[in-house]
Amino acid sequence: MRVTKKLLPGVVMAMAATAALALSACAPTTAAPDASGSGEAGPAEITVGVITSETGPLAGYGKQYLDGFKAGLDWVTDGSNEVDGTKITIEYRDDTGDPDTAVGIAKELIGDGVQILAGSASSGVAAALAEQAGQNKVLFLSGPAAADALTGINDYTFRTGRQSAQDVATAGTFLGDLDGKTVTVYAQNNAFGQGNEAAVKAILGAKGATVNSVLVAEDVTEFTPFAQQVLAGSPDLVFVAWAGATSGAMWQAMSQQGVFDAVPVVTGLGDSATFGAYGEASEKISFLNHYFPGAPDNEVNDAMIAAVEKAGGTPDLFTPDGFNAAIMLVQAIKEGKGDVDAMVSALEGFEFDGPKGKLTVRAGDHALIQDMYQAKLVSDGSGYKPELVDTVPADEVAPAEAQ
């Protein structure tokens, strides 16, 4: 890749995680990069700075990411934390979800000679770290942060998770042929909602859909008029982008006004902590999904789940992003032999088996091409659990290549 893009402000927050090791014996050799001798010797030791939220508003996401990363590193190195004689030392640092804190940590680590950074739960933090990576020519393996602006931002930044464009494209698959269809974006009138509105217009609009929006001020607490406004537009699909304390009231108003009986409603399925947030609407919503433990069916996913659970964790939405990061990290170290540009080359076009199946690092802009899922929530005792509706092939939801 030799694409350069201006740094754009992160719009969407995504995620990351803490705690988990284990599982050397269960690692199938066909699914992971070969961590055995490949000839030329690398450095005796490489230090990697993993910067993500261990405290702060995204700490839960940080834990998911770190659980997956630790399990993945143990798996891909067969428990040795070593590749081709190079010892991998990890410096875990807490960014608290604050970009300034993350930048300070990155500068300290780079000043100490660290050439590889990984992590980031929020898009704002990831954007700041990507800027540091580009300026200092160090490798950055960005975590669950979903902002599309990170793709192709510079030569040194790679994704280890999905991005917003893949979410939006997955939402479009609920309608099939979008030509002539109307999609209403129902969202909060803030950066998060506006970012999703822009993505839906750019991605689904390009496929022939007419996109309109109902944007609601963040301080609104009565949602009946807005649910009625959604219905008045007679859409073929409603795409909901919502976060925060008013979510329950918003979904309740949608139910009371009969929106779910009139039109398909699609939103993103979050981590397990959110499964009870939709109230009586839970079984009426169609969910696009990045990952839940029951979605993929392969040996790598089974290995990750077993490792995380053995370490006392629970696999969740962003656990595979950490596991992917560990696989990509070992590939970079094994092939790069301590040279950052060689690490970049080693990752461009890299195909590997991850928890979600076959993944490809797109050479041109470092997007991670991967399957996505359609899911639903079903009653499970006093709560709900996700069920897989369909797997959406990676090429059907691949983001447009960054220029």
ABEGO torsion letter per residue (X at the ends): XBBBBBBBBBABBBBEBBEEBEGAAABBAAABBBABBAEBBBBABBBBBBBBBABEAAAAAAAAAAAAAAAAAAAAAGGAGBBGGBBBBBBBBBAGGBAAAAAAAAAAAAAAGBABBBEEABAAAAAAAAAAAAAAGBBBBBBABABAAABGABAABBBABBBAAAAAAAAAAAAEBABGBBBBBBBBBBAAAAAAAAAAAAAAAAAGBBBBBBBBBAABABAAAAAAAAAAAGBABBBBBBBEAAAAAAAAAAAAAGAAAABBBBBBBBBAAAAAAAEAAAAABBBBBABBAAABBBAAAAAAAAAAAAAGBBBBAAAAAAAAAAAAAAAAAAAAGGBAAAAAAAABGBBBBBAAEBBBBBAAAGBBBBBBBBBBBBBBEABBBBBBABBBBAAAABBBBBX
